[in-house]
Each structure stands twice: as structure tokens, then as C-alpha cells.
């Protein structure tokens, strides 16, 4: 029974650092186990000495595991998941979404349960309630699993419970407006929403990137846009991929940007309201919905304009890798979602079966009786 992995971890307990003994070892039954507890002596030398004694006891099979009270789901979310896990690993917009999901039923369903009581059966029951309310269950279940995985990582659970696999999400063709719809929007919209629509449709920028774009990022002389910032939950961060990117300015976009940047200082934002404020994400969405209704256009999401950018480039022969770089996708698989077949593509494929004979050759005349 040897040890496997060892170490001293430094974690925060509220606003104070704490040394934690955390190592894995193999028990008498041959299974890998994890030992974790706060060091009795909170100095690095003392913690290492204590950890050495505990690892030796584990090798000899004499390590006694002190029972540790299991936190409730709600306690762990409030004390560890939100202030530590989410703060370190989630973008502000993701944190807002998670907090919304917690308030939409997750904490009501699981908050009072101990972490080790959240199992496949309770998840199924919760999913059934969501389905009855016509609420999509997948985001809720995914977040619950993320909390449980974090509880294992933080040592509040010995191992992840045996949970059912999440229901498969059907792959959908991205919602994409037609060229006529995009042109109608640009011809019928005015002010900052027109600029936002143009940047999404002709530069493939995300809403947060558009709202963070500054005059100095628009290189009109070199016909290049520099995408290096994004707004997320009111905070300015790097784009979602973590990388800056350069997007050539399409002819349709150039005139819009010239007008939008005229008279503004280099650090001013391109998309601003009449009062000079940057519109929040929700304002962008509601304004687009209102404009679509006014113009008699189908209601589509703002993000669908980015889908238009990717799909149109691919349909007109652009390489998938080039589109990936322009869109700022982290993986080629994301871009490949936009390589979907049109009705014309499918018809052309079927014609290859007979070399168009079924369309060009006349039907055989009936033989005389």
C-alpha cells in the first residue's frame, strides 16, 4: 500500500490563507483514496512534517481517517463554489448565468441536502420538474454536476457520485438570417444599433467585443479591425478565446465605421448611445428585437448575425481555418458547425448519382402494343 501523489496546498479560509495536507494513497482494498485535512501546525515546515507522518501511516495501513462532517449543497455553494471556484474560473457573464440558475430552482431543490445525498435519482426528479415547467433541464443539471466536481476537488466529497449521463443535446444548424434580412436591418436601422449589426454581420464580432471596441482599434487606413477586448458582466476582459485577432474591414462595414468614429477620441467606444454610454447586453438584444418587429423581419438573436458572418464566408468558398481565425473560435470543431448543407447542395449531390441523366434525358417512350 504505497502513497500516490502528495503535497501541501495553500487555500483560503475566508480572507486568511490555510495550509492543507492533501495526498492520494492506495488502501488495503487496492483502491485509490484521498486524504485531506487542514494542517495542525500552520507553518510550511510543520505541515510537511505532519504530512510525512501521515503518508508513512498510509503506507503501513495504519492511517486513521477522521470522519469529517459533509457540507450541505447550499453551504458549499455559498462558502466555496461562488466565492472561490466561480471567482477564479468563470467569466463575469458566466457567473451571472450560474447565479441566475441557482435562483431558478437549484438551491431550492438541493440546498438543504448533504453533498453526498445528491445522486442520480434526485437529479432525475429535478429534471422531471423542470420538464413539466417547460424549462430546459440541461443547463441546470450541468451546473449541479460542476458543483459536485468542485466539491471533490476541494475535498468535501471523496469521489463523484454515480450520476446518470446528461441528456444528449441535439446538434442544431446555427440560426442564420438571410442576406436579404441583414441588408434590410442595415437599411432600416439607425444609430448605434446599426453599427452593432454591421460589426456582427460583417466582422463576426460577439456582442461583448462590439461593445468594448474603441476608435483606436479601428484601422481605417489599413482596413483592419483589432479585436482585443470584450465586455462581460460590465468588466473589460480579453476576448472569449483569450487571444487578440485582426479582422479586415469589409467594404460594407467601412462607411458605417467612418461615421461611427467621426469626432471621437481614440479611447472612445465605437458603439455608444446618444448620451455617450455603452449599451448593456440586454439593451442590445431588446433593441434588435424591437427593430426586427418594426421592419417586419423574423425575430432572430443578435448572435445569429455572427452565424451569418461565418456561414456566408464558408458558403462563398472561404477556408474553414481562415473563418476560425476571423471569428476567434478556439477550436476548428466550433467553426465546422457552420459548414451545413443547403438545399441546393443536397440536390447537386443527388444529381451526381446519375450524372444529371435523370434531369436531362427524356423519359423513354412507351413501346407500341
C-alpha angles and dihedrals in degrees: 000000000000131000119254116200124350141185153133117260127200113218137167123251101193103308095338128087118238131193111228127194106222125167141138126233139170116255130214090271090057094248122132112248136184127227117197136163141135112276113256091221111047098213124096093239093048093046092050092050092049092047091051091054091048093049090050090051089050091053090051093047094241098107110129115210111216111218111248121202111247115235121233118250090250094050092051092048092050098041105034117004100053102035098035113019099035094039092055102038110026131075115236093256090052091049090053091050092049093049089050091052091049088055094046095068111299096101091041090054101039108012096098095041121097112247091248090054094063102097141153093277094054091047091051091050091050092047090052091054091050091049090051088054089048090243120143106251100197099080091048095048092045091054092049089053090049090054092050092048089052089049089057091047092050092047098249091117126037092216141352112276118249097264128178117254114266114259110269116256112225114237110244131196105250114259106256129181119220124253088251091056092050092049091048090052093050091046095047104037125080137192126010096343090061090053091049092049091050093050092050096045100039102029100029093231124163121239093254091049092049093050091049096047113120132200091250089058091062111084102192093169093054094032092234134130118207111211106196107133138052133186114229120175090338094308124112111232138156116280117284093265090054091238136099118237139190121227121190112234112250116224090244090056100044098076091047091053094046090057095041094052098041113123095002127124118247093255094048119108121250097221109055136144124243089274093053094253125135108245114240119242093255091052090054090052096046093045092051091050091051093049093048090052092048092051094044093243127144113270108254133167121259088240089060087074088063087050087054090054094052097040095046093050092050094045090052093054106269115149116256092233091053090051090049091056094045092049094044095236114167093214135032090229089068092054092047089066086076094056094091125151120250124214089258091053091053093048091049090050093053091049089061089067092074103015091252090299091129089060104035103035117082118241113263114263116243114259116249113256 
